[in-house]
Amino acid sequence: MSEKKIITRATGVLGGATLLSRISGLVRDVVIGRMFGAGFATDAFFMAFTLPNLLRRFFAEGSLTAAFVPTYSDVYHRQGREEAIRVGNICFTLLLLIMAGVTLVGIVGSPWLVQTIGYGFRDIEGKLALTDMLNRIMFPYIFFVSLLALLTGRLNVHGHYFVPALSPVMLNLAMVAGAALLSPFFDPPIKALAVGVLLGGVLQLLMQGPILRRYGILPRLDFHWRHPAVRRIGKLMLPGVIGVAIYQINVVVTRILASFLPEGSVSYLYYGQRLFEFPQGIFILSLAQAVLPSMSRQASAGDEAGLRESLDFALRLIAVVTLPAALGLMLCAVPIYSLLFLSETFDYGAVRHTSAALIAYAPGLFFLGIARVIVPTFYAMKDTRTPVRISFWTLLLNAALGLLLMQPLGHVGLALALTLATCGNCLLLVWALRRKLGALGLRRLAGCCLRLVLPLLAMTAVVVPLLNLADWQVLGAAAFWQKCLVLLSAITAGMLVYVLGCLGAGVQEVREGWALVRRKLTRRSGRGS
């Protein structure tokens, strides 16, 4: 099977599983918004969740995966399955001990950590204390999710993607259960959400057990930390931690600045970013996760031509998906939040404020997608330093733009600052990779984007008039079903017009995807007859 087909199939599996987790995540956010609104309690909860979520990105989804997967894949394909399993067990043991220490430090040092990131809350009585309490409850989540990330990397190298990608559903279900079932038993009720986060982390880790056992890679303790592969992972991970840290500090900087803005600003940014992350998680992260093992194999074999081909294909797929997704988010921001969140606790003013944040975030989807594919290319070539240096300049740019834009534009200015910083980060990464790898096929990417202009304009011409058929300020059951029908009609019509427009404009990536689906349907019908 060609690397292109491997990437496409893995992306499809990851995308399907991630779609389920994102839908459950959207349900979770709707439940939180309708039950707790956007204000004192939710500001405290989202600020408290910043810390364990920040460390999750440090040790789990970012540097650990990027350093572990290429090395584990290299050992697996060069030295065999048994040696790879041994390396995986050593890394699991080491990570377990490190994260146990990090968790203990985080709980003990919670008051000082919370005062740092929520400094603007100090003038609101009780808000810092609530943030501290919620952070202490949720902090052990980082222990479970970091171990999960390592096990996910092992399963991906062994060819299994579905269950690890589905595991976030457990977190979302646990949080929904906490909010809906446990909140009456807690004072304040928001505390039940924090308990749900902790329970979700445990369930995410436990559900990997049967799959690990099936593949014969259920982890065991192994304290031989001087293994050359483990040292190699450590050397790759250290600058990777710094790089991920810099990226996540952007989020922390945004939260800190938002704590000085009017109450609800932290929540508006959170809800806006969550919907922004919906298409990001379904496709962008799935594609980046799927392409890393293939690129690692090509880099290990010295196949630069194959590496460039995989990168070129991935970049064009990113454009075909993220550009309509970004435009759709901007057009449908108010309708989506009105349909899903509008309630007595989440009024139309909150809908407008949150929609404005999403509209400011949305253009960054394309640039973030490009960056998420390019960074694994550096990692596949065992270069983690270049993304770190670029991330540092991105951090400075985001902080400067945030300070500049937050006064005239409020929380929207902070969202826009992050979008502009993401664009700058993308351009610098492209420039650096082109110097390192040579031609990247950017002309093909530019040509693909140009061919998408007319389909995007046609999509806009269809979606806007349909959305104008509903009054998005109205509450009530009848209004809900009317809005649901209008929004679904607009989304369906927009997607159909876009796909047909792409086929008419000769967008090759859409044709390749349709041909792949048609071949699969033909094979299935043949087997059925």
C-alpha positions in Angstrom: 0.0 0.0 0.0 1.4 3.4 -0.9 2.1 6.0 1.7 -0.6 8.3 0.3 -3.2 5.6 0.8 -1.9 4.8 4.3 -2.1 8.4 5.3 -5.6 8.8 3.8 -6.9 5.6 5.4 -5.4 6.5 8.8 -6.7 10.0 8.6 -10.2 8.7 7.8 -10.1 6.3 10.8 -8.8 9.0 13.1 -11.2 11.6 11.6 -14.2 9.3 12.2 -13.3 8.5 15.8 -12.4 12.1 16.5 -15.7 13.3 15.0 -17.5 11.2 17.6 -15.3 12.7 20.4 -15.8 16.2 19.1 -19.5 15.8 18.9 -19.5 14.6 22.5 -17.3 17.5 23.4 -19.8 19.9 21.8 -22.6 18.3 23.8 -20.4 18.8 26.9 -19.9 22.5 26.2 -23.6 23.0 25.5 -24.4 21.4 28.8 -21.9 23.6 30.6 -23.1 26.7 28.9 -26.8 26.0 29.5 -26.3 25.0 33.2 -23.6 27.4 34.2 -23.7 30.2 31.6 -20.7 32.5 31.1 -19.6 34.3 34.2 -18.1 33.9 37.6 -18.1 30.1 38.0 -17.2 29.2 34.4 -14.4 31.8 34.3 -12.9 30.1 37.4 -13.4 26.6 36.0 -11.9 27.3 32.6 -9.0 29.2 34.2 -8.3 26.3 36.6 -8.5 23.8 33.7 -5.7 25.8 31.9 -3.0 24.3 34.2 -3.6 20.5 33.7 -4.5 21.2 30.1 -1.3 23.1 29.6 0.8 20.3 31.0 -1.1 17.8 28.9 0.2 19.6 25.9 3.7 19.7 27.3 4.1 16.1 28.2 1.4 14.3 26.2 0.1 15.5 22.8 3.1 17.6 21.9 6.7 16.9 22.6 6.2 13.3 24.0 4.4 12.0 20.9 6.6 13.9 18.5 9.8 12.5 20.2 8.5 9.0 21.0 6.7 8.0 17.8 9.7 8.5 15.3 12.1 6.8 17.7 9.8 3.9 18.6 8.9 3.4 14.9 12.6 3.4 14.0 13.4 0.7 16.6 10.4 -1.3 15.5 11.3 -1.4 11.8 15.1 -1.7 12.3 15.5 -3.8 15.4 12.3 -5.7 15.6 9.1 -5.9 17.6 10.6 -7.3 20.9 13.2 -4.5 21.2 10.5 -1.9 20.4 8.3 -3.3 23.2 11.2 -3.1 25.6 11.8 0.5 24.7 8.0 1.2 25.1 8.0 -0.3 28.6 11.1 1.6 29.7 9.5 4.9 28.5 6.2 4.0 30.3 8.0 3.4 33.6 10.0 6.6 33.4 7.0 8.7 32.4 4.9 7.2 35.2 7.4 8.3 37.8 7.9 11.8 36.3 4.2 12.5 36.0 3.6 11.3 39.6 6.1 14.0 40.8 4.6 16.7 38.5 1.1 15.9 39.8 2.2 16.1 43.5 4.0 19.5 42.9 1.0 20.8 41.0 -1.4 20.1 43.9 0.8 21.4 46.6 1.8 24.5 44.6 -1.7 25.2 43.3 -2.3 28.5 45.2 0.8 30.1 43.7 0.1 28.8 40.2 -3.5 30.0 40.2 -2.5 33.5 41.4 -0.1 33.7 38.5 -2.5 32.8 35.7 -5.6 34.3 37.2 -4.0 37.5 38.5 -6.8 39.7 37.2 -9.3 37.8 39.4 -7.7 39.1 42.6 -10.2 42.0 42.9 -13.2 39.8 42.7 -14.0 38.2 46.1 -13.9 34.4 46.1 -12.9 34.0 42.4 -9.3 33.0 43.0 -10.2 30.7 45.9 -12.7 28.9 43.7 -10.2 28.6 40.9 -7.6 27.1 43.3 -10.1 24.5 44.6 -11.1 23.4 41.1 -7.4 23.2 40.0 -6.5 20.9 42.9 -9.3 18.5 42.0 -8.4 18.4 38.3 -4.6 18.4 38.4 -4.2 14.6 38.6 -5.8 14.4 35.2 -2.4 15.2 33.7 -1.0 12.0 35.2 -3.5 9.7 33.4 -3.6 11.6 30.1 0.2 11.6 29.8 0.4 7.9 30.1 -2.5 7.7 27.6 -0.5 9.7 25.1 2.5 7.3 25.2 0.2 4.3 24.8 -1.5 6.0 21.9 1.8 6.5 20.2 2.6 2.8 20.6 -0.7 1.7 19.2 -0.4 4.1 16.2 3.0 2.6 15.3 1.5 -0.9 15.5 -1.3 0.3 13.1 -4.2 0.9 15.5 -5.8 4.3 15.6 -9.5 4.0 16.4 -9.8 3.4 20.1 -7.1 5.9 21.2 -8.8 8.5 19.0 -12.2 7.6 20.6 -10.9 7.9 24.2 -11.7 11.6 24.6 -15.4 10.6 24.4 -14.9 9.1 27.9 -13.7 12.5 29.2 -16.7 14.3 27.7 -19.2 11.8 28.9 -17.8 12.0 32.4 -18.0 15.8 32.5 -21.6 15.7 31.2 -22.5 13.2 33.9 -20.7 15.3 36.5 -22.7 18.4 35.4 -26.0 16.8 34.9 -26.1 14.2 37.7 -23.6 15.2 40.4 -23.9 19.0 40.5 -26.9 19.0 42.9 -24.7 17.3 45.5 -21.8 19.8 45.4 -21.5 23.3 46.6 -20.7 25.2 44.4 -22.2 23.0 41.7 -19.3 23.8 39.3 -17.2 21.5 41.5 -19.0 18.5 39.9 -17.4 19.4 36.5 -13.9 19.1 38.0 -14.7 15.7 39.5 -15.9 14.7 36.0 -12.6 15.7 34.5 -10.7 13.5 36.9 -13.0 10.5 36.4 -12.7 11.0 32.6 -8.9 10.8 32.8 -9.1 7.5 34.6 -11.6 6.0 32.1 -9.6 7.2 29.1 -6.5 5.3 30.3 -8.4 2.1 31.3 -10.2 1.7 27.9 -6.8 1.2 26.2 -6.1 -2.0 28.2 -8.0 -4.6 26.0 -6.4 -3.2 22.8 -2.9 -3.2 24.3 -3.4 -6.8 25.4 -4.6 -7.8 21.9 -1.4 -6.4 20.4 0.7 -7.9 23.1 2.1 -4.6 24.2 0.4 -4.2 27.6 3.0 -2.1 29.5 5.2 -3.5 32.2 7.7 -1.8 34.5 11.2 -1.7 33.2 13.9 0.4 34.9 16.7 0.1 32.3 16.7 3.9 31.6 20.2 3.9 30.0 18.9 2.3 26.8 20.2 4.3 23.8 16.7 4.8 22.3 15.4 6.2 25.6 18.3 8.7 25.7 17.5 9.6 22.1 13.9 10.3 23.0 15.0 12.5 25.9 17.2 14.5 23.7 14.5 15.0 21.1 11.8 15.7 23.8 13.7 18.4 25.7 13.6 21.0 23.0 10.2 19.8 22.1 8.9 20.5 25.6 10.3 24.0 25.2 8.6 24.4 21.9 5.2 23.1 23.1 5.6 25.2 26.2 6.1 28.4 24.2 3.0 27.5 22.1 0.9 26.9 25.2 2.2 29.9 26.9 0.4 31.8 24.1 -2.9 30.4 25.5 -1.9 31.2 29.1 -1.0 34.8 28.1 -4.4 35.1 26.4 -6.1 33.9 29.6 -4.1 36.1 31.8 -4.9 39.2 29.7 -8.6 38.1 29.6 -8.7 38.0 33.4 -8.3 41.8 33.3 -11.3 42.3 31.0 -15.0 42.3 32.0 -16.5 39.2 33.7 -17.3 36.5 31.2 -14.4 37.3 28.8 -12.5 34.1 29.8 -15.6 32.1 29.1 -16.3 33.8 25.8 -12.8 33.0 24.6 -13.1 29.4 25.8 -16.5 28.7 24.1 -15.2 30.4 20.9 -12.0 28.4 20.9 -13.9 25.1 21.5 -16.0 25.5 18.4 -12.9 26.6 16.5 -11.2 23.4 17.6 -14.1 21.3 16.2 -12.8 21.0 12.6 -9.3 21.2 13.8 -9.7 18.1 15.9 -11.7 16.2 13.3 -9.2 16.6 10.4 -6.1 18.7 11.2 -4.9 16.7 14.2 -6.0 13.5 12.6 -4.0 14.2 9.5 -0.9 15.3 11.5 -1.1 12.2 13.7 -1.6 10.0 10.6 1.2 11.5 8.6 3.9 11.3 11.3 4.5 7.5 11.2 4.7 7.6 7.3 7.1 10.6 7.3 9.2 9.0 10.0 9.6 5.8 7.9 10.5 7.9 4.8 13.0 10.1 6.8 14.5 7.0 8.4 15.0 5.5 4.9 16.5 8.7 3.5 13.6 9.0 1.1 13.4 12.8 0.7 11.4 12.6 -2.5 8.7 10.5 -0.7 8.8 12.8 2.3 8.2 15.8 0.1 5.4 14.0 -1.7 3.6 13.1 1.5 4.0 16.7 2.7 2.7 18.1 -0.5 -0.4 15.8 -0.4 -1.1 16.6 3.2 -0.9 20.4 2.7 -3.3 20.3 -0.2 -5.8 18.2 1.8 -5.5 20.8 4.6 -6.4 23.6 2.2 -9.4 21.7 0.7 -10.9 21.1 4.2 -9.9 24.1 6.4 -10.8 26.9 4.0 -14.5 26.0 3.7 -14.5 25.1 7.4 -13.1 28.5 8.4 -15.6 30.3 6.2 -18.4 28.2 7.5 -17.6 29.0 11.1 -17.6 32.7 10.4 -20.9 32.6 8.5 -22.7 30.4 11.0 -21.2 31.6 14.3 -24.2 33.4 15.7 -26.7 30.7 14.4 -24.7 27.9 16.0 -24.4 29.5 19.4 -28.0 30.7 19.3 -29.2 27.2 18.5 -27.0 25.3 21.0 -26.3 27.7 23.8 -29.1 30.3 24.0 -30.9 29.9 27.3 -31.9 31.8 30.4 -28.3 31.5 31.7 -26.6 32.1 28.3 -28.4 35.1 26.9 -28.2 36.6 23.4 -25.5 39.0 24.6 -23.3 36.1 25.5 -24.1 34.5 22.1 -22.9 37.7 20.3 -19.8 38.0 22.4 -18.8 34.3 21.9 -19.6 34.5 18.2 -17.3 37.5 17.8 -14.5 35.5 19.4 -15.1 32.6 17.0 -15.1 34.9 14.0 -11.8 36.3 15.0 -10.3 32.8 15.6 -11.7 31.2 12.4 -9.2 32.5 9.8 -6.4 31.0 11.7 -7.7 27.5 11.0 -5.9 27.3 7.6 -2.6 28.6 9.0 -2.8 26.3 12.0 -3.5 23.3 9.7 -0.4 24.1 7.6 1.7 24.4 10.8 0.4 21.2 12.3 1.6 19.3 9.2 4.9 21.0 8.8 6.0 20.6 12.5 5.8 16.8 12.3 8.0 17.0 9.2 10.8 18.6 11.3 10.2 16.0 14.0 10.4 13.1 11.4 13.8 14.5 10.4 14.7 14.5 14.1 14.9 18.4 14.2 13.0 19.8 17.1 15.1 22.9 17.5 13.8 24.9 14.5 10.1 24.8 15.6 11.2 25.9 19.1 13.0 29.0 17.8 10.0 29.9 15.6 7.6 29.3 18.5 9.5 31.8 20.7 9.0 34.6 18.2 5.4 33.6 17.9 5.0 34.0 21.6 6.4 37.5 21.6 4.2 38.4 18.6 1.1 37.1 20.3 1.8 38.9 23.6 2.6 42.2 21.8 -0.5 42.0 19.6 -2.7 41.0 22.6 -1.6 44.0 24.6 -2.1 46.3 21.6 -5.6 45.0 20.6 -7.2 44.1 24.0 -8.0 47.7 24.9 -9.9 48.8 21.7 -11.4 45.3 20.9 -11.6 43.5 24.3 -11.7 39.7 24.2 -12.1 39.8 20.4 -8.7 41.6 20.2 -7.1 38.7 22.1 -8.6 36.2 19.7 -7.5 38.2 16.7 -3.9 38.5 18.2 -3.7 34.7 18.4 -4.9 34.3 14.8 -2.3 36.8 13.5 0.5 35.1 15.6 -0.6 31.7 14.1 -0.3 33.2 10.6 3.2 34.4 11.4 4.2 31.1 12.9 3.0 29.3 9.8 4.9 31.5 7.4 8.2 31.2 9.4 7.8 27.4 9.5 7.3 27.2 5.7 10.3 29.4 5.1 12.5 27.3 7.4 11.4 24.0 6.0 12.0 25.2 2.4 15.5 26.1 3.3 16.0 22.6 4.9 14.2 20.4 2.4 14.2 22.3 -0.8 11.1 22.8 -3.0 7.9 21.9 -1.0 5.3 22.0 -3.9 4.0 25.4 -2.7 2.9 26.3 -6.2 0.6 23.3 -6.3 -0.8 24.4 -2.9 -1.3 27.9 -4.2 -3.0 26.6 -7.4 -5.2 24.5 -5.2 -6.2 27.5 -3.1 -7.0 29.6 -6.2 -9.2 26.9 -7.6 -11.1 26.9 -4.3 -12.1 30.6 -4.6 -15.2 30.1 -6.8 -16.6 27.2 -4.8 -16.2 29.2 -1.6 -18.0 32.2 -3.1 -20.8 29.9 -4.3 -21.0 28.4 -0.8 -21.4 31.9 0.7 -24.0 32.9 -1.8 -26.1 29.9 -0.8 -25.6 29.9 3.0 -26.2 33.6 3.8 -29.7 33.9 2.4 -30.8 30.6 4.1 -29.5 31.8 7.5 -31.5 35.0 7.2 -34.7 33.0 7.3 -34.5 32.6 11.1 -34.6 35.0 14.0 -31.6 33.9 16.1 -32.6 36.0 19.1 -35.7 34.1 19.9 -36.0 31.5 22.7 -38.5 28.6 22.9 -39.2 25.1 21.6 -40.8 26.3 18.3 -38.0 28.7 17.6 -35.4 25.9 18.4 -36.8 23.6 15.8 -37.1 26.3 13.2 -33.5 27.4 13.8 -32.4 23.8 13.7 -34.0 23.2 10.3 -32.6 26.5 8.9 -29.0 25.8 10.2 -28.9 22.2 9.0 -30.3 23.3 5.6 -27.7 26.0 5.3 -24.8 23.7 6.3 -26.0 20.9 4.0 -26.6 23.2 1.0 -23.3 24.9 1.6 -21.3 21.6 1.7 -23.1 20.3 -1.4 -22.4 23.5 -3.4 -18.8 23.5 -2.3 -18.1 19.9 -3.3 -19.9 20.3 -6.6 -18.0 23.6 -7.2 -14.7 21.8 -6.4 -15.5 19.0 -8.9 -16.4 21.6 -11.5 -13.2 23.6 -10.8 -11.0 20.5 -11.2 -9.8 20.3 -7.6 -7.9 17.1 -7.8 -8.0 16.3 -4.0 -11.8 16.1 -4.0 -11.7 13.9 -7.1 -9.2 11.5 -5.4 -11.3 11.3 -2.3 -14.5 10.6 -4.3 -12.6 7.9 -6.4 -11.4 6.2 -3.2 -14.9 6.1 -1.7 -16.3 4.8 -5.0 -13.7 2.0 -5.2 -14.6 1.0 -1.6 -18.3 1.0 -2.3 -17.7 -1.1 -5.5 -15.6 -3.6 -3.6 -18.2 -4.0 -0.9 -21.1 -4.4 -3.4 -19.0 -7.0 -5.2 -18.4 -9.0 -2.0 -22.1 -8.7 -1.1 -23.2 -10.2 -4.5 
